[in-house]
């Protein structure tokens, strides 16, 4: 079974011999060495998806890369009125892969249980709901001389 070891900012993933023996389904495409995919954006001039785009955050490679590519491709080319509504099976497959690898794709509940102090820290920080927009709140200054000389800084 795959194991994760976190060392500071790095993450080391250990896999078993059996996992290494599973043939890869990744298809490599010969690329022009002079081509810079990072600067081209998500969609290439040919209309194809740029799987090397940093905007995908590496989702196109790795253990669930094929499922991600299938779901994303379906969504991108979907012609349905509600775009992607014809891709539910592909997205389910991707989610199943994520669930099979919780060490790589933790669920939101897993993140909160792994870091229970996160909620307390978050509650100490101001949120958008802390700023009232009701008539009872202080009116905004209308003249420049009404402006405070120094605005408070959130910490």
Secondary structure, DSSP 8 states (H G I E B T S, - for coil): --EEEEETTEEEEE--HHHHHS----------TT--GGGT-SB-TTS-B-TT-GGGTTTTSSTTHHHHHHHHHHHHH--SSSTTGGGHHHHHHHHHHHHHTTTTS--HHHHHHH-THHHHHHHHS--GGGS--STTS-----SGGGS-SS-----
